[in-house]
Amino acid sequence: MTVVLAVRWVARDGEEERVAELLRQMTPASRSEPGCLQYDVYRAKDDVREFFLFERYVDEAAFAAHGASQHFRELVLEESLPLLAARERTMLIPLD
């Protein structure tokens, strides 16, 4: 079954541009993963600190591979998460 994730990040004050740059690096690396169907990043129009990620993977194994990838470990776990004031992840399932 396809794995779908909606993620909201809020950067700490003054860290929004660094977070944006890390997401710019993360996007092509994630999109190049064999099991990644979609990896899109958005910034809130009215709050430069707020980012939204929409991710789709072919299955649980592809999602697990994403989380185990070197780029995820380095760019998200090591560099991005310490710069965030908030992080919310919602797993979604298709209705059809």
Steps between C-alpha positions, in 0.01 A plus 500: 500500500620850414637702792396866501630759742402861566762679707506847654823662616533831680852640511630676807524878470797589283548144369243510218748557217731222617202263523390605150847427365510156665160420349627611159781245539268230633246524217705372203669235716163368615344517154784285366421213739362199307184472714417871520191593299480862613695736724378859492591782736303820550545813706205678660418822322430690821774354727853449363579270793235241404564218251279219372625175352285256306659160446386180327683168495411179317483300824622470860838365387560809284400726788736312733781531244438876487535524878819295491661695217817697557344823374206463742730432794730791421261766366195428714604325820836667554458844344132595465328367810712703743394815310127435539256641753236244394464188287174319428469188287171352383485163328219485245324213326312520172122478522472302178 
